[in-house]
Structure formats: C-alpha cells, structure tokens
Amino acid sequence: MTRRGAIRIAAAAGVVTAVALVAEFTGPASHGAADAAPPPVYTFADDFDGPAGGAPDPARWTYDLGAGGWGNGESQTYTDSRRNSFLDGAGHLVIRATATTGADGRVTWESARLKTKGLFAQRYGHWEARIKHVSTRGFWPAWWTLGADIDAVGWPRCGEIDMFEDFGYGARESSVHTGTDDAALASWSAGAPTDSDFHVVRMDWTSAGVTFSLDGAPYGTLAFDAADPSRPTDPQAAFMLLNLAVGGNAGPPGAGVTGPVDLVVDYVRVWN
C-alpha cells in the first residue's frame, strides 16, 4: 500500500482517542490578513502567483505520474499537463480532475498529484493552507505529508500526516498514521464539516503531538506516545503532497458524472 488506505484500516487497527495538547497559534489567519504579531519567517511558502494557465513553481513542486491505483484502487491517471494542474491568474493553484468519454461510453479520468519530495521536507512547525473544494461523491482531494525516508523504509514506517482529506461526504478529515511494519499500523483521525468556501487548514506539530485547526479553531489533537503501540508515534521529517484522486477508497463517481472537479489552493505556508 502506497497511499492512504490507512483511513479504512484504522477501524481494524483501533482509532485512538484524542489527548489534549496545548498548541501555539501564531501565524496568519487568512491570506493577506493583517496580524499584530511580527510575520513568521517561512521555511516554505507558495502563494501561487503567476499568469493564468501557468505551471506550479518547479522549484517548489514536482509530480507523481501514471495510473495503477496508487495502493487504493483509484481510477485516475496522474499527469503533469496544464489541463490537470495550473495557476488561475488570481493567486490560486487549481488541481482539476477531467474526464474523457470513449466511443464505448467508458469514462476515464485524469488528475494531478504534486509533491515537494526532494525539494522541501521538515519535521515539526506550523503547516497552513487555504483550500476550497466542493465535496463531491467519488472524488478524494488531499493536502498531506509522507516521511522523507519513504524510499528507504516504506509505508507506513515513514509516517503519514493528512492535514486535509475529503471523501465526498461533506466532511473534512485529518489523520496521523505510523507503523513498525505493514501489519502494525497505528492510526488516529479527527473531522470537521466542509463546504464550498475557502478555509484555512492548519497543523501545529511538535515533539509532543499535533493539533489540527480550521480557521483558527482546533478540532483535533493527538499526543504522541511511543510506549503505546496502538497510538501513532512522532513521524520524521516529511514532504508535502497536494492531489485529487478519483474513486478508490472514496467510492466511484456517480453515474453520468463527467466533471471537471477542482481542488483550489490559495496558499501553502510552513514555518517554525
């Protein structure tokens, strides 16, 4: 398994009850908003400025490409085409799932999966993105991390943190997954409602644990405990991914759905 099948495995592995964690909230609440505190020094920042139809910054983002289900039975093929990932000229990144209907009536999907692997990775800090997505059955957008050591240790040993996922049921989910081997997965999840507006999603990550918040209001906290095998342990340095999957664990799109379906990102910022 190379992707977030952990969401569905969690029930078997045991979902851990959240433990209270006092988190520091110091960053900007929204894109361009005035803040009385000095602005943070970002270790990663992308406001997706650029001309309409332009590509995401290649100094910050690269791509996963191809089909094959991605460990979850997904049906899309990931591309690096501007049809599937582009700047809209108004300071946003758009990741778009597009459909092609063949002569036999069969619908095939293409989308995009961007990542900072080899370009940026960090352990701890404040991770924030302003995101908009209309929850749509059969589509699975996500802003998430994987451990930078994944090529050496595999998944889930590398650790995974999902800051934002939507499985098409009108709910936002955030999760932490780690494991000592493929059969020893520890998972924890928290959720919050979603809608069609932009919202600021944030993770505050320390050696003690993580807090997830929405527009400045915490909705999920987890304290790490290496002595408890049922609880996720503290992941190592991680790189980010932004993607929009189709089908798989989200279930298939409804009959007759031919898109396009968008994940729109206003900014992504990380600071210590």
PLY file of the C-alpha trace (Angstrom):
ply
format ascii 1.0
element vertex 272
property float x
property float y
property float z
element edge 271
property int vertex1
property int vertex2
end_header
0.00 0.00 0.00
1.49 3.32 -1.08
-1.31 5.74 -0.21
-3.95 6.47 2.36
-5.58 3.05 2.64
-4.92 3.65 6.32
-8.22 5.54 6.55
-10.13 2.33 6.04
-7.65 0.19 8.00
-7.98 2.41 11.03
-11.13 0.70 12.23
-9.29 -2.60 12.41
-6.14 -1.09 13.85
-8.01 0.86 16.53
-8.68 4.58 16.35
-7.05 6.33 19.27
-8.97 8.74 21.45
-7.54 12.25 21.18
-5.48 13.52 24.09
-5.49 17.25 24.86
-2.46 19.15 23.62
-1.74 22.83 24.21
-0.65 24.26 20.86
0.89 27.56 19.88
-1.12 29.59 17.37
0.98 32.42 15.97
0.62 32.51 12.21
-1.59 34.40 9.78
-5.30 33.54 9.98
-6.04 34.18 6.32
-4.40 35.13 3.03
-3.22 38.71 3.26
-4.84 39.37 6.63
-3.24 41.93 8.94
-1.69 40.47 12.05
-0.43 42.38 15.08
2.39 39.87 15.65
5.54 40.01 13.50
5.12 37.85 10.42
6.72 34.42 10.65
9.81 33.51 8.70
8.56 30.83 6.33
10.59 27.74 5.59
8.19 27.07 2.69
5.71 29.46 1.09
3.80 29.44 -2.17
1.06 32.00 -2.91
0.64 30.61 -6.44
1.10 33.97 -8.11
1.61 33.87 -11.83
-0.21 34.13 -15.16
-3.38 32.21 -15.85
-2.58 28.79 -17.27
0.93 28.80 -15.86
2.59 25.83 -14.21
3.19 25.42 -10.47
6.68 26.60 -9.48
9.12 23.78 -10.42
11.48 24.95 -7.66
8.78 24.01 -5.13
6.73 21.24 -6.73
7.24 18.13 -8.80
4.79 15.39 -9.85
3.81 11.80 -9.36
2.73 10.41 -12.73
0.75 7.47 -14.05
-2.07 5.14 -13.12
-2.07 1.85 -11.22
-4.45 2.58 -8.37
-1.86 4.14 -6.04
-2.43 1.46 -3.41
-6.11 2.30 -3.02
-7.76 1.14 -6.24
-8.00 4.71 -7.54
-9.13 5.13 -11.14
-7.34 8.31 -12.27
-4.13 8.71 -14.22
-1.91 11.47 -12.85
-0.40 13.86 -15.38
1.80 16.97 -15.41
-0.45 18.58 -18.05
-1.80 22.12 -17.59
-5.19 20.51 -18.16
-4.88 19.00 -14.67
-2.77 21.49 -12.67
-2.46 25.19 -13.37
-2.40 28.70 -11.92
-5.66 30.59 -12.44
-4.05 34.04 -12.62
-5.80 35.17 -9.44
-3.28 33.72 -6.96
-4.63 30.17 -6.85
-3.45 26.70 -7.80
-6.14 24.55 -9.41
-5.83 20.77 -9.42
-8.51 19.51 -11.79
-9.90 16.03 -12.39
-11.02 15.77 -16.01
-12.98 13.06 -17.78
-12.83 11.63 -21.29
-15.71 9.53 -22.58
-14.72 6.88 -25.10
-16.69 5.58 -28.05
-17.86 2.71 -25.86
-19.22 5.14 -23.27
-16.48 4.34 -20.76
-15.31 7.34 -18.74
-11.60 7.68 -17.93
-10.19 10.25 -15.53
-7.00 12.29 -15.38
-5.84 14.44 -12.46
-2.65 15.69 -10.79
-0.56 14.85 -7.73
2.03 17.46 -6.77
4.75 16.90 -4.18
7.73 18.64 -2.60
9.77 15.44 -2.38
13.47 16.23 -2.91
12.72 19.96 -2.72
11.33 20.54 0.77
10.87 18.44 3.89
10.54 19.40 7.54
9.84 17.95 10.96
7.63 20.00 13.32
6.42 23.55 12.89
3.23 25.19 11.71
1.78 23.99 8.41
-1.04 26.02 6.88
-3.01 26.09 3.63
-6.09 27.94 2.43
-8.19 25.47 0.45
-11.52 25.28 -1.35
-13.24 22.13 -2.60
-16.87 21.26 -3.21
-17.34 17.85 -1.56
-18.27 15.52 -4.41
-19.00 11.80 -4.18
-16.23 9.75 -5.75
-13.52 12.42 -5.50
-10.77 12.46 -2.89
-8.74 15.68 -2.54
-5.92 15.88 -0.02
-3.17 18.02 1.41
-0.87 15.66 3.30
2.68 14.54 4.12
4.82 11.45 3.80
8.10 10.79 5.58
11.12 11.84 3.55
12.65 8.41 4.24
9.84 6.54 2.45
12.17 5.14 -0.24
14.35 3.55 2.45
11.74 2.32 4.94
8.46 2.17 3.01
4.95 2.95 4.17
3.71 3.11 6.95
7.13 3.13 8.62
7.85 6.54 7.07
4.79 8.05 8.73
1.93 9.97 7.15
0.00 13.03 8.28
-3.16 14.04 6.44
-3.95 17.69 7.15
-6.95 17.75 4.80
-8.93 15.00 3.12
-12.49 14.92 1.80
-14.05 11.59 0.82
-17.12 13.16 -0.79
-19.45 13.03 2.21
-19.32 16.69 3.28
-16.67 16.20 5.97
-13.05 17.23 6.32
-10.73 14.65 7.86
-7.26 14.95 9.39
-5.22 11.90 10.35
-1.88 10.56 11.58
-0.61 7.10 10.55
2.59 5.33 11.54
3.73 1.75 11.93
6.65 -0.54 12.58
5.69 -2.74 9.63
2.84 -3.13 7.14
0.81 -5.21 9.59
1.30 -2.93 12.62
-0.48 0.25 11.64
-1.50 2.83 14.25
-3.97 5.48 13.11
-5.84 8.42 14.60
-8.34 10.73 12.91
-10.40 13.84 13.60
-13.02 15.54 11.45
-14.81 18.82 10.80
-17.60 19.89 8.40
-16.70 21.19 4.97
-18.43 23.43 2.43
-17.68 25.17 -0.86
-15.84 28.18 0.63
-12.14 28.80 1.19
-10.97 27.75 4.66
-7.62 27.89 6.45
-6.47 24.40 7.42
-3.59 24.23 9.86
-1.42 21.69 11.62
0.76 22.59 14.61
3.32 19.79 15.02
5.74 19.42 17.94
7.60 16.54 19.56
4.62 16.27 21.95
1.94 15.83 19.28
-0.19 17.56 16.67
-3.17 19.90 16.69
-5.38 20.38 13.63
-7.43 23.56 13.31
-9.90 25.12 10.89
-9.98 28.93 10.56
-8.13 29.17 13.88
-10.43 26.81 15.82
-8.84 23.49 16.93
-10.86 20.36 16.11
-8.42 17.54 16.73
-5.40 16.92 18.97
-3.13 13.93 19.40
-0.32 13.40 21.90
2.42 11.05 20.73
3.25 8.10 22.97
5.99 5.76 21.75
5.22 3.37 24.61
1.65 2.77 23.40
1.68 0.55 20.25
-1.93 1.50 19.43
-1.05 5.17 19.10
0.84 6.77 16.20
4.38 7.77 17.07
6.07 11.01 16.10
6.90 10.91 12.35
10.25 12.04 10.99
10.81 14.92 8.56
8.17 14.89 5.85
7.46 16.29 2.40
4.07 17.62 1.25
1.63 16.41 -1.36
-1.42 18.00 -2.97
-3.64 15.78 -5.09
-7.15 15.00 -6.26
-7.83 11.26 -6.55
-10.85 9.69 -8.20
-12.59 6.57 -6.89
-10.69 4.10 -4.75
-11.45 4.42 -1.05
-13.74 7.36 -1.82
-16.00 5.12 -3.91
-16.73 5.64 -7.61
-18.14 8.87 -9.04
-21.88 8.82 -9.64
-23.25 7.58 -12.94
-23.05 10.28 -15.57
-20.54 12.42 -13.66
-18.00 13.75 -16.13
-16.51 16.65 -14.19
-14.45 18.65 -14.14
-13.91 18.66 -10.36
-11.44 21.07 -8.76
-9.27 21.39 -5.68
-8.34 25.09 -5.36
-5.44 26.20 -3.16
-4.86 29.86 -2.28
-1.56 29.34 -0.47
0.63 26.84 1.37
2.96 28.03 4.15
5.23 26.33 6.68
7.19 27.96 9.47
8.88 27.02 12.75
0 1
1 2
2 3
3 4
4 5
5 6
6 7
7 8
8 9
9 10
10 11
11 12
12 13
13 14
14 15
15 16
16 17
17 18
18 19
19 20
20 21
21 22
22 23
23 24
24 25
25 26
26 27
27 28
28 29
29 30
30 31
31 32
32 33
33 34
34 35
35 36
36 37
37 38
38 39
39 40
40 41
41 42
42 43
43 44
44 45
45 46
46 47
47 48
48 49
49 50
50 51
51 52
52 53
53 54
54 55
55 56
56 57
57 58
58 59
59 60
60 61
61 62
62 63
63 64
64 65
65 66
66 67
67 68
68 69
69 70
70 71
71 72
72 73
73 74
74 75
75 76
76 77
77 78
78 79
79 80
80 81
81 82
82 83
83 84
84 85
85 86
86 87
87 88
88 89
89 90
90 91
91 92
92 93
93 94
94 95
95 96
96 97
97 98
98 99
99 100
100 101
101 102
102 103
103 104
104 105
105 106
106 107
107 108
108 109
109 110
110 111
111 112
112 113
113 114
114 115
115 116
116 117
117 118
118 119
119 120
120 121
121 122
122 123
123 124
124 125
125 126
126 127
127 128
128 129
129 130
130 131
131 132
132 133
133 134
134 135
135 136
136 137
137 138
138 139
139 140
140 141
141 142
142 143
143 144
144 145
145 146
146 147
147 148
148 149
149 150
150 151
151 152
152 153
153 154
154 155
155 156
156 157
157 158
158 159
159 160
160 161
161 162
162 163
163 164
164 165
165 166
166 167
167 168
168 169
169 170
170 171
171 172
172 173
173 174
174 175
175 176
176 177
177 178
178 179
179 180
180 181
181 182
182 183
183 184
184 185
185 186
186 187
187 188
188 189
189 190
190 191
191 192
192 193
193 194
194 195
195 196
196 197
197 198
198 199
199 200
200 201
201 202
202 203
203 204
204 205
205 206
206 207
207 208
208 209
209 210
210 211
211 212
212 213
213 214
214 215
215 216
216 217
217 218
218 219
219 220
220 221
221 222
222 223
223 224
224 225
225 226
226 227
227 228
228 229
229 230
230 231
231 232
232 233
233 234
234 235
235 236
236 237
237 238
238 239
239 240
240 241
241 242
242 243
243 244
244 245
245 246
246 247
247 248
248 249
249 250
250 251
251 252
252 253
253 254
254 255
255 256
256 257
257 258
258 259
259 260
260 261
261 262
262 263
263 264
264 265
265 266
266 267
267 268
268 269
269 270
270 271
